[in-house]
Amino acid sequence: MNEAEFIILDASYFLTGYPGLLRETGLDRERLDEGLRSLLKKKYLRQMQFSRSAGDFIVMDIPDMRELRLYHYLASKEGLLAHNR
C-alpha cells in the first residue's frame, strides 16, 4: 500500500464523499483518483451512492471508475485490516 492509499483509507473509516476526501487527505485530484481506483480494485474501499427509494446509501456492486466524484466511500473490512497492519 502506498502513502496516498494509506491516507485515503485513514480518511474513509466513516462514510465520506469525494469533496470530503479531497479536503481531508490534502491530495490533488489526480492522486486521489488514482488511489481510489487502486483501493476499489483491491476491494479495500466500498463505493456508495445515496438511494432515494431505499432512503440510505447503497454499495455499488460494480464500482464506477470514471465518475469517482459522484460517490461516497467507506473502508471495507479488508481495507481496515490492511490499513492497521
Secondary structure, DSSP 4 states (H G I P E B T S, - for coil): --HHHHHHHHTTSS-EEHHHHHHHH---HHHHHHHHHHHHHTT-EEEEEEETTTTEEEE-SS--SS-GGG-EEEE-HHHHHHHT-
